[in-house]
Amino acid sequence: MSRLTHAGIVRSVIDIPGELAKAQERYNGAAGRAFIAALPDLAAGFLHRWRLRLDGPSMNGVNALVLPVVRADGVRAVLKLQLTDEESEGEPVALRVWAGDGAVRLLEHDAATGTMLLERLDESRMLAGLGDTRAAVLVIGRLLAHLTSFPAPPGLRRLGDIAGAMLERTPWALERIPDPEARRIVADCAAAVREVVAESGDRLLHWDLHDENVLAAGRADWLAIDPKPLAGDPGFELWPALVNRFDAAEVRWRFDALTDALDLDRERARAWTLGRLLQNALWDVEDDRPLQDHQLEIARRLA
């Protein structure tokens, strides 16, 4: 069979999930549509280039198509194709620093397209499937304590810059929040961030470590995937574990457990946690969405 014929067959069997196409349309518009249209050819090209064969149905997140594959040497892996942005472009940088220690291994990376070949973990055993949410939070705490022990390499986004930009945007947002209590909470969040922004930290942060971004593997009980890395204070890492599988009565317990696991100063950790609420509130206001009460409840519980 000729290479061209084989590539055509490969393109024809690659399934592009509809929810991925909808997400790209919603968040990236014309660029997202172009990315989706190019995916079959892009995938076929990397299957040939890295000598991979498909080994199961397509998977996806909001921004990426993930194809289970097998390398020529028999190693099982996944091919991750994504439209990179400022959050995801540092993913291979962080994965190289962690080198499989607490996180999925990076096997190949193409800088021009952001395409990655990653170690295949057990997608059927996600931390979200653990019924005991306290046990899940403790797993996340242990992973975060290890991952943030690494200094951030040069070139990553910096928390200080992100926080400074948020504070500049806050007065504009406050004018557009109609509910007095929500407006007060957001203002309090900004005040807390102002207290710590001058010392924003230099650790390597995952930023999005919740229990759907933790998978089991044969070589380790649990490993982190899908980082959106930046350099900063580990206190900025706690938010996903507080808001995922939200339970108002558990907020304080989770916060205490995480700060203990990471050996954090509680007041600094509280300030940076409120910084995540400020970040989300700014995005909601910019997109003309109401602020989410369960997120505001975290600020109430940490008061």
C-alpha positions as CSV (number, residue, x, y, z in Angstrom):
1,M,0.0,0.0,0.0
2,S,1.4,3.4,-0.9
3,R,2.1,6.0,1.8
4,L,-0.6,8.3,0.4
5,T,-3.2,5.6,0.4
6,H,-2.3,4.6,3.9
7,A,-2.5,8.2,5.1
8,G,-6.0,8.5,3.5
9,I,-7.2,5.5,5.3
10,V,-5.8,6.8,8.6
11,R,-7.5,10.1,8.1
12,S,-10.8,8.4,7.4
13,V,-10.9,6.5,10.7
14,I,-9.9,9.3,13.0
15,D,-13.0,10.4,14.9
16,I,-13.3,14.1,15.8
17,P,-15.7,14.2,18.8
18,G,-18.5,16.7,18.3
19,E,-18.0,18.2,21.8
20,L,-14.4,19.1,20.9
21,A,-15.6,20.8,17.7
22,K,-18.3,22.8,19.7
23,A,-15.7,23.8,22.3
24,Q,-13.3,25.1,19.7
25,E,-16.1,27.0,18.0
26,R,-17.1,28.6,21.2
27,Y,-13.7,29.5,22.6
28,N,-11.6,30.0,19.5
29,G,-14.0,30.9,16.6
30,A,-12.3,30.8,13.2
31,A,-9.0,29.5,14.6
32,G,-10.9,26.7,16.3
33,R,-12.8,25.7,13.2
34,A,-9.5,25.7,11.2
35,F,-7.9,23.5,13.9
36,I,-10.7,21.0,13.8
37,A,-10.6,20.9,10.0
38,A,-6.9,20.3,10.0
39,L,-7.0,17.6,12.7
40,P,-7.3,14.4,10.5
41,D,-4.3,15.4,8.4
42,L,-2.3,16.6,11.4
43,A,-3.0,13.3,13.2
44,A,-2.1,11.2,10.2
45,G,1.1,13.1,9.8
46,F,2.3,12.4,13.3
47,L,1.2,8.8,13.3
48,H,3.5,8.4,10.3
49,R,6.3,10.6,11.6
50,W,6.5,8.9,15.0
51,R,5.7,5.4,13.7
52,L,2.5,5.0,15.7
53,R,-0.6,2.9,15.1
54,L,-4.1,3.7,16.5
55,D,-5.1,1.6,19.4
56,G,-8.6,2.6,20.4
57,P,-11.3,5.3,20.1
58,S,-10.6,9.0,20.2
59,M,-10.7,10.9,23.5
60,N,-10.9,14.6,24.1
61,G,-10.8,17.4,26.6
62,V,-12.0,21.0,26.0
63,N,-8.9,21.8,23.9
64,A,-7.3,18.6,22.7
65,L,-7.8,15.5,20.7
66,V,-6.2,12.5,22.4
67,L,-5.6,9.3,20.4
68,P,-4.5,6.0,22.1
69,V,-1.6,4.6,20.1
70,V,1.2,2.0,20.1
71,R,4.8,2.9,19.1
72,A,6.8,0.7,16.8
73,D,8.7,-0.7,19.9
74,G,5.3,-1.8,21.5
75,V,5.1,1.0,24.0
76,R,1.5,2.1,24.6
77,A,1.1,5.9,24.5
78,V,-1.3,8.7,23.6
79,L,-1.0,11.3,20.9
80,K,-2.2,14.7,22.1
81,L,-3.1,17.3,19.5
82,Q,-4.2,20.7,20.7
83,L,-4.5,24.3,19.7
84,T,-2.0,25.8,22.2
85,D,-2.6,29.0,24.0
86,E,-0.8,30.9,26.8
87,E,-2.0,28.4,29.4
88,S,-1.1,25.2,27.6
89,E,2.1,26.2,25.8
90,G,4.2,25.6,28.9
91,E,2.9,22.0,29.3
92,P,5.9,20.2,27.7
93,V,8.3,22.5,29.7
94,A,6.7,21.4,33.0
95,L,6.6,17.8,32.0
96,R,10.2,17.8,31.2
97,V,11.1,19.3,34.6
98,W,9.0,16.7,36.4
99,A,10.4,13.9,34.1
100,G,7.6,11.5,35.1
101,D,8.1,12.0,38.8
102,G,4.6,12.6,40.0
103,A,3.3,13.4,36.5
104,V,2.8,11.7,33.1
105,R,5.9,11.2,31.1
106,L,6.5,13.3,27.9
107,L,7.9,11.0,25.2
108,E,7.9,13.4,22.1
109,H,7.1,17.0,21.5
110,D,6.7,19.0,18.3
111,A,7.2,22.7,19.1
112,A,5.7,24.0,15.8
113,T,2.3,22.5,16.5
114,G,2.3,21.8,20.2
115,T,1.7,18.1,19.5
116,M,2.8,15.7,22.2
117,L,3.3,12.0,22.6
118,L,2.7,11.0,26.2
119,E,2.9,7.9,28.3
120,R,-0.4,6.2,28.4
121,L,-2.0,6.0,31.9
122,D,-5.1,4.1,32.9
123,E,-8.0,6.4,31.7
124,S,-10.5,4.0,33.4
125,R,-9.0,4.8,36.8
126,M,-9.4,8.5,37.4
127,L,-9.2,10.0,40.8
128,A,-12.7,11.4,40.3
129,G,-13.9,7.8,40.6
130,L,-12.7,7.6,44.2
131,G,-15.9,7.8,46.2
132,D,-14.2,9.1,49.3
133,T,-13.7,12.8,48.5
134,R,-11.4,13.4,51.5
135,A,-9.1,10.6,50.4
136,A,-9.1,12.2,46.9
137,V,-8.1,15.6,48.4
138,L,-5.3,14.0,50.3
139,V,-4.0,12.5,47.1
140,I,-4.0,15.9,45.4
141,G,-2.3,17.4,48.4
142,R,0.5,14.9,48.2
143,L,0.9,15.4,44.5
144,L,1.0,19.1,44.8
145,A,3.5,19.0,47.6
146,H,5.8,17.1,45.4
147,L,5.2,18.9,42.1
148,T,5.6,22.4,43.6
149,S,8.9,21.4,45.3
150,F,10.5,22.0,41.8
151,P,11.7,25.5,41.0
152,A,10.0,26.9,37.9
153,P,12.2,27.0,34.8
154,P,12.8,30.3,33.0
155,G,10.2,31.4,30.4
156,L,7.0,30.3,32.1
157,R,4.1,32.7,32.9
158,R,4.6,34.3,36.2
159,L,1.9,34.5,38.9
160,G,3.1,38.1,39.8
161,D,2.3,39.3,36.3
162,I,-1.1,37.5,36.3
163,A,-2.0,38.9,39.7
164,G,-0.9,42.4,38.7
165,A,-3.1,42.4,35.6
166,M,-6.1,41.1,37.7
167,L,-5.7,44.0,40.1
168,E,-5.6,46.5,37.3
169,R,-8.9,45.0,35.9
170,T,-10.7,44.8,39.3
171,P,-12.1,48.4,39.4
172,W,-13.7,47.9,36.0
173,A,-15.2,44.6,37.0
174,L,-16.6,45.8,40.3
175,E,-18.6,48.5,38.5
176,R,-20.3,45.7,36.6
177,I,-21.2,43.4,39.5
178,P,-24.8,44.3,40.5
179,D,-25.1,42.2,43.7
180,P,-23.7,44.1,46.7
181,E,-22.5,41.0,48.5
182,A,-20.8,39.5,45.5
183,R,-19.2,42.9,44.8
184,R,-17.9,43.1,48.4
185,I,-16.5,39.5,48.2
186,V,-14.7,40.3,45.0
187,A,-13.3,43.5,46.4
188,D,-12.1,41.6,49.5
189,C,-10.4,39.1,47.2
190,A,-8.5,41.9,45.5
191,A,-7.5,43.4,48.8
192,A,-6.1,40.0,49.9
193,V,-4.1,39.6,46.7
194,R,-2.6,43.1,47.1
195,E,-1.1,42.0,50.4
196,V,0.9,39.1,48.7
197,V,1.4,40.2,45.1
198,A,4.9,41.6,45.8
199,E,6.1,38.1,46.8
200,S,4.4,35.9,44.3
201,G,6.8,32.9,44.5
202,D,9.0,30.9,42.2
203,R,7.7,27.3,42.4
204,L,6.5,25.3,39.4
205,L,2.7,25.2,39.6
206,H,0.4,22.8,37.8
207,W,-2.6,25.3,38.2
208,D,-5.3,22.8,37.3
209,L,-4.8,19.8,39.6
210,H,-8.3,18.5,40.3
211,D,-9.4,14.9,40.5
212,E,-10.2,14.5,36.7
213,N,-6.6,15.5,36.0
214,V,-5.2,12.6,38.1
215,L,-4.9,9.1,36.7
216,A,-3.6,5.8,37.9
217,A,-0.7,4.0,36.3
218,G,1.1,0.7,36.6
219,R,4.2,2.4,37.9
220,A,2.5,4.7,40.4
221,D,-0.8,4.9,42.3
222,W,-1.6,8.4,40.9
223,L,0.0,10.7,38.4
224,A,-0.9,14.3,37.3
225,I,-1.8,15.2,33.7
226,D,-2.7,18.3,31.7
227,P,-0.8,21.0,33.6
228,K,-1.3,24.7,32.7
229,P,2.0,25.7,34.3
230,L,3.2,28.9,35.8
231,A,5.8,30.1,38.2
232,G,4.4,31.2,41.6
233,D,3.3,30.6,45.1
234,P,1.9,27.1,45.8
235,G,-1.1,28.7,47.6
236,F,-2.4,29.4,44.1
237,E,-2.8,25.6,43.6
238,L,-5.5,24.9,46.2
239,W,-8.6,26.2,44.4
240,P,-9.4,23.2,42.0
241,A,-9.5,20.8,45.0
242,L,-11.8,23.1,46.9
243,V,-14.3,23.7,44.0
244,N,-14.3,20.3,42.3
245,R,-17.1,18.0,43.7
246,F,-18.1,21.0,45.7
247,D,-19.4,20.6,49.2
248,A,-19.7,23.7,51.3
249,A,-19.4,21.8,54.6
250,E,-16.0,20.4,53.4
251,V,-14.3,23.7,52.3
252,R,-12.6,24.4,55.6
253,W,-11.5,20.8,56.0
254,R,-10.1,20.6,52.5
255,F,-8.3,23.9,52.9
256,D,-6.7,22.8,56.2
257,A,-5.7,19.4,54.7
258,L,-4.1,21.0,51.7
259,T,-2.2,23.7,53.6
260,D,-0.9,21.0,55.9
261,A,0.2,18.7,53.0
262,L,2.0,21.6,51.3
263,D,3.3,23.1,54.6
264,L,1.9,26.5,53.7
265,D,1.4,29.6,55.7
266,R,-2.4,29.7,56.0
267,E,-2.9,33.4,55.6
268,R,-0.8,33.5,52.4
269,A,-2.6,30.4,51.1
270,R,-5.9,32.0,51.9
271,A,-4.9,35.2,50.0
272,W,-3.9,33.2,46.9
273,T,-7.0,31.0,47.1
274,L,-9.1,34.2,47.0
275,G,-6.9,35.2,44.1
276,R,-8.3,32.3,42.1
277,L,-11.8,33.4,43.0
278,L,-10.9,36.9,41.7
279,Q,-9.5,35.4,38.5
280,N,-12.7,33.5,37.9
281,A,-14.9,36.5,38.8
282,L,-13.0,38.6,36.2
283,W,-13.6,36.0,33.5
284,D,-17.3,35.8,34.4
285,V,-17.7,39.6,34.2
286,E,-15.8,39.8,30.9
287,D,-18.0,37.1,29.4
288,D,-21.2,38.7,30.9
289,R,-21.9,35.7,33.1
290,P,-23.3,35.8,36.7
291,L,-20.8,35.0,39.4
292,Q,-21.2,31.4,40.7
293,D,-22.5,31.3,44.2
294,H,-20.7,28.1,45.1
295,Q,-17.4,29.8,44.3
296,L,-18.4,32.8,46.4
297,E,-19.3,30.4,49.2
298,I,-15.6,29.3,49.4
299,A,-14.7,32.9,50.3
300,R,-17.4,33.0,52.9
301,R,-16.2,29.7,54.4
302,L,-12.6,30.9,54.5
303,A,-13.4,34.3,56.1
